[in-house]
Amino acid sequence: MSPGGTPNEHITDVKWRDDADGEVNYSSKATMVDWIDNKNGHAYVQGQQSRSDVGTVHEAGATPYLRTYANGYYNDNLLSLPTF
C-alpha cells in the first residue's frame, strides 16, 4: 500500500499464485493493470465460499487501479487480503 490511505487506489503491488504450477510471485499494480487490460490476463481472489474476479478501474484524471468484481458489483476483496 502506498502512504496516505487504504482504499484500492493505494495498492502498489500484488502477490499472486499461478494456477498452472502453484508458483508464487509479485507484480506491480501497473504490470497487473497492463496484463489484465492488454494481454487478456485473468486474475481472481478466491474466498472460502466464493470467487471474485480482479478488474481494472479507469477514472478520469487518475492512475488505473485494481479492484475485485463479483455478481455485477465492484467490491473490496483485495483489501481483505493480508498485506506484505
N, C-alpha and C positions, 0 to 999 in steps of 0.2 A: 504494500500500500504506500502511496505517496503521502508526504506530510500534508496536513490540512483537512483531513476528513476520512470517512469510512464508506461513502457511497461507491457504487460500481465504477464511477468515473475515476476513482483513485487507485484502482487495481493497476499495478505496474507490470507484474509478471504472474504467470500461472504455472503450476506444476501439473503434469498430466501423465497418464499411463496409456501406452499403445495397446489397443485391443488384440493386435496380432501376436505380439510376443511378450506382453506384460512389462516391457521396459519403461522405467520412469524417467521423465526428462522435464526440462523447464523451458519456457519461451516467454519473450516479452509480449506485452499487450499488442504492440504494433505488429509483431510477427503473427500472432494468432488472428488478429483482425484481417490481415492480408491473406492468411491461409484460408479462413472461412469465406471471405468475400471473393477472392480471385483464383483460388486453387481448388474450389469445390470441396473444401475440407468440412468435416462434420465433427463437432465436439458436443459432449453432454456431461451433465452431473448426475450421477447415479445415487439415489437415496435408498433407504431400506425398502420402500414400497413403490417408489415411482422414479421416473427419469425425466429430467428437463434438458432440452436442447440449449446449447450456448449459441447465441446470435450476436450480431454487431448492431450497435446503435450509432446513427449518424445524425447529430443535431447540428443545426446551422451555427457556424462560428465556434464549434467545439471539436476537440480531437475525438475520433471514433473510439468507442469503448465496448467492452463485452458485458453481456447480461443474459441470464437464463430466460427461457421462454417455454411455457408449458400450458396446455389446454387453452391456447389462444391468448394468453396473457404473459406479459413480462413479469418476472418475479426476482427475488433476491437470493436464490440458492447458492450462487457463488460466494456471497457474503457469509454464509453459514459454514463454509469450509474452514479448516484450520489455516492460519497464516504461517508463513515460513520465512 
